[in-house]
Amino acid sequence: MKKNEDYHFIGLSADIKKAGVFVKDHLVVYYAEGRFYCFSKQCPHLPEVGDLSIGAFCPINKTVKCPAHAVTYCLNTGIPVREAHRRLGSLDLYEPIELEGNLFIKI
């Protein structure tokens, strides 16, 4: 981690790995297949009803699907998978950093 960058503590890496999914503030962290995925809890389309922490997460395709709108977002880019949904906006993604048993995100 660089000194001039801001990081936000998420939690203990072991706890998040064990849980598989972890929610803190407005963030969701999934752990699957040896990797952390961190993104905004709110669907960018309608944040007040689209709770992505209860969405369908697919580690194989690296996607999450909004339970309210059925919009599926790519967790590598944040962009909706379907072309027709791209006008709805992109999902905010965060870079997870594991350091000395702790998980942080770069903000």
C-alpha positions as a printed NumPy array, in Angstrom:
array([[  0.   ,   0.   ,   0.   ],
       [  1.282,   3.428,  -0.91 ],
       [  1.378,   6.143,   1.72 ],
       [ -0.305,   8.781,  -0.447],
       [ -3.382,   6.677,  -1.175],
       [ -6.483,   6.254,   0.982],
       [ -7.565,   2.794,   2.141],
       [-10.658,   1.667,   3.995],
       [-10.487,  -1.26 ,   6.436],
       [-13.101,  -3.897,   5.602],
       [-12.406,  -6.698,   8.069],
       [-10.286,  -9.696,   8.917],
       [ -9.482, -11.703,   5.801],
       [-10.073, -15.051,   7.518],
       [-13.571, -14.02 ,   8.652],
       [-14.533, -12.856,   5.168],
       [-13.139, -16.007,   3.548],
       [-15.101, -18.178,   5.982],
       [-18.359, -16.253,   5.464],
       [-18.035, -16.11 ,   1.689],
       [-19.977, -12.85 ,   1.601],
       [-19.505,  -9.831,   3.825],
       [-21.362,  -6.515,   3.931],
       [-19.94 ,  -3.365,   5.453],
       [-21.499,   0.057,   5.09 ],
       [-22.347,   0.44 ,   1.392],
       [-19.99 ,  -2.329,   0.239],
       [-20.293,  -6.027,  -0.551],
       [-17.299,  -8.36 ,  -0.499],
       [-17.5  , -11.862,  -1.948],
       [-14.723, -14.398,  -1.598],
       [-14.643, -17.233,  -4.096],
       [-12.038, -19.365,  -5.818],
       [ -9.197, -17.647,  -3.95 ],
       [-10.217, -14.113,  -4.866],
       [-12.014, -11.18 ,  -3.231],
       [-14.619,  -9.173,  -5.162],
       [-15.686,  -5.815,  -3.754],
       [-18.453,  -3.618,  -5.122],
       [-21.211,  -1.195,  -4.176],
       [-24.169,  -2.704,  -2.334],
       [-26.652,  -0.605,  -4.305],
       [-27.62 ,  -1.362,  -7.881],
       [-26.798,   1.742,  -9.959],
       [-30.169,   1.511, -11.721],
       [-32.373,   2.033,  -8.643],
       [-30.189,   2.086,  -5.51 ],
       [-33.087,   2.294,  -3.061],
       [-34.442,  -1.147,  -4.027],
       [-31.556,  -3.008,  -5.67 ],
       [-29.595,  -4.65 ,  -2.839],
       [-26.723,  -6.523,  -4.476],
       [-25.702,  -8.153,  -1.194],
       [-28.599, -10.56 ,  -1.757],
       [-28.074, -10.776,  -5.513],
       [-27.005, -13.893,  -7.367],
       [-23.199, -14.035,  -7.382],
       [-21.529, -16.273,  -9.985],
       [-17.788, -16.798,  -9.394],
       [-17.407, -18.744, -12.65 ],
       [-18.688, -15.882, -14.812],
       [-17.534, -13.234, -12.318],
       [-20.952, -11.578, -12.235],
       [-23.607, -10.446,  -9.788],
       [-27.315, -10.148, -10.636],
       [-29.584,  -7.565,  -9.051],
       [-32.514,  -9.325,  -7.338],
       [-34.849,  -6.385,  -8.033],
       [-34.117,  -5.739, -11.708],
       [-32.359,  -8.888, -13.02 ],
       [-29.525,  -6.731, -14.359],
       [-26.293,  -8.745, -14.361],
       [-23.018,  -6.862, -13.833],
       [-19.526,  -8.003, -14.776],
       [-17.288,  -7.879, -11.681],
       [-14.176,  -7.223, -13.778],
       [-15.543,  -4.052, -15.407],
       [-18.742,  -3.082, -13.534],
       [-20.58 ,  -2.871, -16.859],
       [-23.917,  -4.671, -17.35 ],
       [-23.479,  -7.898, -19.296],
       [-26.431,  -7.294, -21.624],
       [-26.022,  -4.473, -24.124],
       [-29.634,  -3.328, -23.53 ],
       [-28.867,  -2.708, -19.817],
       [-25.714,  -0.618, -20.344],
       [-27.684,   2.634, -20.412],
       [-28.635,   1.964, -16.758],
       [-25.126,   2.692, -15.497],
       [-22.104,   0.797, -14.256],
       [-21.515,  -0.808, -10.894],
       [-18.887,   0.778,  -8.645],
       [-16.015,  -1.666,  -8.114],
       [-13.282,  -1.409,  -5.473],
       [ -9.814,  -2.907,  -5.421],
       [ -9.467,  -5.293,  -2.453],
       [ -6.033,  -5.488,  -0.844],
       [ -5.129,  -8.214,   1.636],
       [ -2.352,  -7.272,   4.033],
       [ -1.241,  -9.039,   7.215],
       [ -4.561, -10.835,   7.692],
       [ -6.685,  -7.751,   7.027],
       [ -8.711,  -6.724,   3.996],
       [ -8.719,  -3.134,   2.776],
       [-10.116,  -1.391,  -0.271],
       [ -8.516,   1.451,  -2.121],
       [-10.81 ,   4.491,  -2.138]])
